[in-house]
Every structure is written in C-alpha cells, then in structure tokens.
Amino acid sequence: MIRFNQLITLPLVDMIEHGRADQAWRDSAPTFHSKTLGPHFENRAREWTRAFAPA
C-alpha cells in the first residue's frame, strides 16, 4: 500500500482530487504494472508463501 501510494497516488493527487481519477489511473498504469505488480509483488508473494503456506 505504501508503495502504491508513493508511486501512483502522490504524483497524481491533484488530478485525482479534481475528479480525473480515470485519467490518473490510465496515466499511471505502466508504472503500476512495472513497479507494483511486477517484481515487487512477485517478491512479496514468495515471502508470504514461504512464511504461511510452505506446503
């Protein structure tokens, strides 16, 4: 959540607050996919699996 806030929400806060959230989301999609869903998310999923679902 912190990463999402820093990479997506904060840079586009003006756009979001002025009712242009759809455009903000479209503009930030490449960043979201490459820096949130990509390596970072995959690493978190591996860590969670090792800790809570080893079998």
BELJO-V302504 format. One record per pair of residues at least 24 apart in sequence whose ideal C-beta (glycine too) atoms are under 10 Angstrom apart, sorted by the first residue. I is the first residue (numbers start at 1). J is the second residue. D is the distance in Angstrom with one decimal. If there is no record, write none. Layout:
[[I/J/D] [I/J/D]]
This chain:
[[3/32/10.0] [3/35/7.4] [3/36/6.1] [3/40/6.2] [3/41/9.2] [3/44/9.5] [4/28/9.6] [4/31/10.0] [4/32/7.6] [4/35/9.4] [4/36/5.8] [4/40/9.8] [6/35/9.7] [7/31/5.6] [7/32/7.3] [7/34/9.6] [7/35/5.6] [7/36/6.5] [7/40/9.5] [8/32/5.8] [8/35/9.1] [8/36/7.5]]
